[in-house]
Amino acid sequence: MDTSTTIGIIGSGAMGAGIAQVAATAGHTVIVYDNSQAALDKAKSNLDSTLKKLVEKQKITDVNATEIHDRTQFVNDLNAFKNCGLIIEAIVENIDVKQKLFADLESIVSSDCILASNTSSLSIASIASACRAAERVIGIHFFNPAPVMPLVEIIPGILTDAEVVKNSRTLIDAWGKVTVLTKDTPGFIVNRVARSFYGESIRIYEEGIADFATIDWALKTYGGFKMGPFELMDFIGNDINYKVTESVWTQFFYESRFKPSLTQKRLYEAKLFGRKSGRGYYNYAEGAVMPEPKKNADIGNYIFNRVISMLINEAVDSFYLKLATKEDLDLAMTKGVNYPKGLLKWADDVGLANVLDTLGVLHNLYEEERYRPSLLMKLMVKDGKKFY
């Protein structure tokens, strides 16, 4: 596929519109579909305003802006997709809705059109099961905002054709993105491995060990994270973050490592979604004062060691279960959620034996399966091995 390939985008929300902008900037004719005319009008207006800002910042020229604008069409009829070579769906995270959409698309597009889902946690195999030609279906998962975030996860389903995988990855690489190849398991790489960053931090809060501000301070100070977990959840949106947590947990047959918390559920129920709603773990109302962290080195180190051990354990287990290569696992976390380093590299730096000790203490204390170490970690410590 080259720039002569017409790209279809389904869903004109922030994610769909962002992917459309990336594809149009790369030189493709892009057709954006939404069943809401109001949503299409908003997406069109947002694109114009984004392009204007990019020109003002001298990121693109006036000519570039006009070309991107002219290459992007907004439609409310799926039949407009009949000549597309690739369609990326970015709609609501509901398996029934996605399956119906993919079945409808198959009666419109050509036999060699690739059908992709931007789902963050649903099964590609399940989405593909609605199609007669399941081999043409793949996951192409961008991160929000798509024009800014470099990472894209490429997820073949159990029946996806190898040529479809190769062509999809080559195309997204050509758009200037960093691609990683991952197995079709709940949450893929990033949304699976990152669960502990949020889940263990909430657990520490619920136990009364530290408040939100102190936990955020500890992970930024001792871990070098750009944002603490509570800041990040408020930034992502507690509606999205809670739903992904719940989805990954249920799809993993209620695995305790991914168990959602009541704290997050209550925020979700109260519609305290974070920055976009004006309040989440923190209050973003005008004049609201942000709480000060309690800067205690012992507490800070304890929080960091506990959270990083859980993150490393999940990354090690993902590698053990052949979710992705070690390079792709590390790349996913640095490029997808801006971690200061890949977790397997971090495991080498911290020392797997130290991580195993931390998990052992937690496992003995709580007697919960959530703290059981990956078998690979135990074997590597026994043999004195490192990842790199």
C-alpha positions in Angstrom: 0.0 0.0 0.0 1.2 3.5 -0.8 -0.3 7.0 -0.7 -2.6 6.1 -3.6 -4.5 3.9 -1.1 -7.7 5.6 0.2 -8.1 5.3 3.9 -11.5 5.0 5.6 -11.9 6.1 9.3 -15.1 5.2 11.2 -15.9 7.5 14.1 -15.1 11.2 14.1 -14.4 11.6 17.8 -11.0 12.6 19.1 -9.4 9.2 18.2 -10.9 8.8 14.7 -10.3 12.4 13.8 -6.7 12.1 15.0 -6.0 9.0 13.0 -7.5 10.7 9.9 -5.2 13.7 10.4 -2.2 11.3 10.5 -3.2 9.5 7.3 -4.0 12.7 5.4 -0.7 14.3 6.5 1.1 11.2 5.1 -0.5 11.9 1.7 -3.6 9.7 1.6 -7.1 10.5 0.6 -9.1 10.0 3.8 -12.8 9.4 4.2 -14.2 10.0 7.7 -17.6 8.4 8.5 -19.9 9.1 11.4 -23.6 8.5 11.8 -24.0 11.8 13.6 -23.9 14.9 11.4 -23.2 17.1 14.4 -20.1 15.0 15.2 -18.9 15.3 11.6 -19.3 19.1 11.6 -17.4 19.3 14.9 -14.6 17.1 13.6 -14.3 19.2 10.4 -14.2 22.4 12.4 -11.6 20.9 14.8 -9.4 19.8 11.9 -9.4 23.4 10.4 -8.5 24.9 13.8 -5.7 22.3 14.3 -4.2 22.9 10.9 -4.4 26.7 11.5 -2.5 26.3 14.8 0.2 24.0 13.1 0.7 26.7 10.5 1.0 29.4 13.2 3.6 27.2 15.0 5.4 26.8 11.7 5.1 23.0 11.9 3.5 22.9 8.5 3.1 25.4 5.6 -0.2 27.0 4.4 0.1 24.8 1.3 0.4 21.6 3.5 -2.6 22.7 5.5 -4.7 23.2 2.4 -3.6 19.8 1.0 -4.4 17.9 4.2 -7.8 19.7 4.3 -8.6 18.9 0.7 -7.6 15.2 1.1 -10.0 14.7 4.0 -13.7 14.0 3.3 -16.5 13.7 5.9 -19.4 11.4 5.1 -22.5 9.9 6.8 -22.9 7.0 4.3 -20.8 3.8 4.7 -21.1 3.2 0.9 -18.5 5.9 0.4 -15.9 3.3 1.6 -16.3 1.1 -1.5 -12.8 2.0 -3.0 -10.8 2.0 0.3 -7.8 -0.1 0.8 -7.8 0.1 4.6 -10.5 1.0 7.0 -9.8 1.8 10.7 -12.7 1.7 13.1 -12.5 4.0 16.1 -16.0 3.8 17.7 -17.5 2.8 21.1 -15.8 -0.1 22.9 -18.7 -2.5 22.5 -18.2 -5.9 20.9 -21.8 -6.2 19.5 -21.6 -2.8 17.8 -18.2 -3.5 16.3 -19.2 -6.9 15.0 -22.3 -5.5 13.3 -20.2 -2.7 11.7 -17.6 -5.2 10.4 -20.3 -7.5 8.9 -21.9 -4.4 7.2 -18.5 -3.2 5.8 -17.8 -6.6 4.2 -20.8 -6.2 1.8 -19.5 -2.7 0.7 -15.7 -3.0 0.3 -13.5 -4.9 -2.1 -12.1 -8.3 -1.3 -8.6 -7.0 -0.6 -9.6 -4.1 1.7 -8.0 -4.5 5.1 -10.5 -4.0 8.0 -8.8 -2.8 11.2 -10.0 -2.0 14.7 -8.5 0.7 17.0 -9.9 -1.2 20.0 -7.8 -0.8 23.2 -8.8 -4.0 24.9 -11.4 -6.0 23.0 -10.5 -9.3 21.2 -9.6 -9.0 17.5 -10.6 -12.6 17.0 -14.0 -11.9 18.3 -14.5 -8.8 16.1 -13.2 -10.8 13.1 -15.7 -13.6 13.8 -18.5 -11.4 12.3 -16.7 -11.4 8.9 -16.8 -14.1 6.2 -13.1 -13.3 5.5 -11.7 -13.1 9.1 -8.2 -13.2 7.6 -8.5 -9.6 6.5 -9.2 -8.3 10.0 -6.5 -6.8 12.3 -6.0 -4.6 15.3 -4.2 -1.2 14.7 -4.2 0.5 18.0 -3.2 4.2 18.2 -2.8 6.2 21.4 -4.5 9.5 22.1 -3.8 12.0 20.8 -3.0 10.1 17.6 -1.1 12.9 15.8 1.3 13.3 18.8 1.7 9.8 20.3 4.3 7.8 18.4 3.3 4.3 19.3 0.9 2.0 17.4 0.2 -1.6 18.4 -0.3 -4.0 15.5 -2.5 -7.0 16.7 -3.1 -9.9 14.4 -6.2 -12.0 15.3 -5.9 -15.8 15.4 -7.0 -16.0 11.7 -5.3 -12.8 10.3 -3.3 -13.4 7.1 0.5 -12.8 7.4 0.4 -10.6 4.4 -2.2 -8.4 6.0 0.0 -8.0 9.1 3.1 -7.1 7.0 1.2 -4.6 4.8 -0.5 -3.0 7.8 2.8 -2.6 9.7 4.7 -1.3 6.7 2.0 1.3 6.0 1.8 2.6 9.6 5.6 2.7 9.8 5.5 4.9 6.6 3.2 7.3 8.5 6.1 8.0 10.8 4.8 5.9 13.7 6.6 3.4 15.9 4.9 0.0 15.6 5.1 -3.0 17.9 3.7 -6.4 17.1 1.7 -8.0 19.9 -0.5 -11.1 20.5 -4.3 -10.7 20.7 -4.6 -10.9 24.5 -6.7 -8.5 26.7 -5.2 -5.0 26.8 -2.5 -6.0 24.3 0.9 -4.7 25.6 0.4 -1.2 27.1 -3.1 -1.5 28.6 -2.2 -4.8 30.1 1.3 -4.0 31.5 0.3 -0.5 32.8 -2.6 -1.7 34.9 -0.3 -2.1 38.0 0.8 1.6 37.7 -2.8 2.6 38.5 -4.1 -0.5 40.5 -1.2 -0.8 43.0 -1.2 3.0 43.5 -4.9 3.0 44.3 -4.3 0.0 46.6 -1.6 2.0 48.5 -4.0 4.9 48.9 -6.9 2.6 50.1 -4.6 1.2 52.7 -4.0 4.7 54.1 -0.3 4.5 53.4 -0.3 7.8 51.4 -2.6 10.2 49.7 -2.9 10.9 45.9 -0.4 13.8 45.9 2.2 11.8 47.9 1.9 8.7 45.7 2.2 10.9 42.5 5.2 12.7 44.1 6.9 9.4 45.0 6.6 7.9 41.5 7.8 11.1 39.8 10.7 11.6 42.2 12.0 8.1 42.7 10.8 6.6 39.4 11.3 9.5 37.0 7.7 9.1 35.7 6.6 12.3 33.8 3.2 12.1 35.6 2.0 10.3 38.7 -0.8 7.6 38.4 -3.6 9.9 39.7 -2.5 12.8 37.5 -2.4 10.4 34.6 -5.8 8.8 35.3 -7.3 12.3 35.5 -5.6 13.2 32.2 -6.7 10.0 30.4 -10.2 10.2 31.9 -11.4 8.0 34.7 -14.3 6.8 32.6 -11.9 5.4 30.0 -9.4 4.1 32.5 -12.0 2.3 34.7 -13.6 0.7 31.7 -10.3 -0.6 30.3 -9.4 -2.0 33.8 -12.8 -3.7 34.0 -12.5 -5.1 30.5 -9.0 -6.5 31.0 -9.9 -8.0 34.4 -13.1 -9.8 33.1 -11.3 -11.0 29.9 -8.5 -12.5 32.0 -11.1 -14.6 33.9 -11.0 -12.3 36.9 -7.2 -12.5 37.4 -6.5 -10.7 40.7 -3.6 -8.7 39.3 -6.0 -6.7 37.2 -8.9 -6.4 39.7 -10.5 -2.9 39.6 -10.9 -0.9 42.8 -14.0 0.5 44.5 -12.2 3.9 44.7 -12.0 4.1 40.9 -15.6 2.7 40.5 -17.1 5.3 42.8 -15.3 8.1 40.8 -16.7 6.6 37.6 -20.2 6.4 39.0 -20.1 10.0 40.3 -18.9 11.1 36.8 -15.7 12.5 38.3 -13.8 11.7 35.1 -10.8 14.0 35.7 -9.7 17.1 33.8 -12.5 16.9 31.2 -15.2 17.0 33.9 -13.4 19.5 36.1 -12.8 17.0 38.9 -11.4 13.5 39.4 -8.7 12.5 42.0 -7.9 16.2 42.0 -10.1 19.3 41.7 -9.5 21.3 38.5 -12.0 24.1 39.2 -10.7 27.7 38.9 -9.1 28.7 42.2 -8.9 25.2 43.6 -5.6 24.5 45.4 -3.7 21.4 44.6 -2.8 19.3 47.7 0.9 19.2 48.8 2.6 15.8 49.0 4.2 14.7 52.3 7.8 14.3 51.2 9.1 11.4 53.3 11.9 9.5 51.7 11.1 6.2 53.4 7.4 6.3 52.2 8.5 7.5 48.8 10.9 4.6 48.3 8.4 2.1 49.6 5.7 3.3 47.1 8.2 3.3 44.2 9.5 -0.2 45.0 6.1 -1.6 45.4 4.7 -0.2 42.1 7.8 -0.8 40.0 7.9 -4.4 41.2 4.4 -5.0 40.1 5.0 -3.3 36.7 8.2 -5.4 36.1 6.4 -8.6 37.1 3.7 -8.0 34.5 6.2 -7.1 31.8 8.3 -10.3 32.7 5.2 -12.4 32.6 4.1 -10.9 29.3 7.5 -11.8 27.8 7.3 -15.3 29.3 3.9 -15.8 27.6 5.4 -14.6 24.3 3.1 -11.5 24.1 5.8 -9.7 22.1 9.6 -9.5 21.8 11.5 -7.9 24.7 12.4 -5.0 22.4 8.8 -4.4 21.5 7.6 -4.8 25.1 10.1 -2.1 26.2 9.4 0.2 23.2 5.6 0.0 23.9 6.0 1.4 27.4 8.4 4.2 26.5 6.6 5.3 23.4 3.0 4.4 24.4 2.9 5.7 28.0 6.1 7.7 28.1 7.8 5.6 30.8 11.4 6.8 31.5 12.7 3.3 30.4 11.4 -0.1 29.2 10.4 -2.3 32.1 12.7 -5.3 31.1 15.6 -2.9 30.9 14.4 -1.5 34.3 14.3 -5.1 35.7 18.0 -5.4 34.8 18.8 -2.1 36.5 16.8 -2.7 39.7 17.9 -6.4 39.8 15.4 -9.2 39.3 16.4 -10.7 42.7 15.3 -7.4 44.4 12.0 -7.4 42.6 11.5 -11.1 43.6 12.2 -10.2 47.2 9.7 -7.3 47.2 7.0 -9.5 45.7 7.8 -12.2 48.2 7.4 -9.8 51.2 4.0 -8.6 49.7 2.9 -12.2 49.0 3.7 -13.3 52.5 2.0 -10.3 54.1 -1.2 -10.3 52.1 -1.4 -14.0 51.1 -3.0 -12.8 47.8 -2.4 -14.3 44.4 -2.0 -10.8 43.0 1.6 -10.7 44.3 2.8 -14.1 42.9 5.9 -13.6 40.9 6.2 -14.8 37.2 7.7 -18.2 36.8 10.2 -16.7 34.4 11.4 -14.2 37.0 12.0 -17.1 39.5 13.9 -19.1 36.9 16.0 -16.1 35.8 17.0 -15.2 39.4 17.9 -18.9 40.0 20.2 -18.9 36.9 21.5 -15.3 37.5 20.2 -14.2 34.1 19.4 -10.7 32.7 17.3 -9.5 29.8 19.9 -7.5 28.0 
